[in-house]
């Protein structure tokens, strides 16, 4: 379960940013997770609930924003949704290697006082 190590790093990032911005407590954290990232949201929430205890992030609202996986066709130029197994353009049926989104995994916002 690599979500535990991801959350350890996330809490470290949040703690560093809170210190840089003189925040005494964190009320809300939003992260973005791409559909193709391989991260399980439920496991990440579980890890946050356990690893945030005793940190500046304890008690903060933890939100996950899902990012759809999309690609752009190199031949006809349209943007379309993809998944792990299907990256074929729905218009011209060509395989696309131009992935636009879906691999995101980052802290998007931190709110606090």
Secondary structure as UniProt FT lines:
FT   HELIX           3..20
FT   TURN            21..22
FT   STRAND          26..34
FT   TURN            35..36
FT   HELIX           41..51
FT   TURN            52..54
FT   TURN            56..59
FT   STRAND          61..67
FT   STRAND          70..72
FT   TURN            74..76
FT   STRAND          79..81
FT   TURN            90..92
FT   STRAND          99..101
FT   STRAND          105..112
//
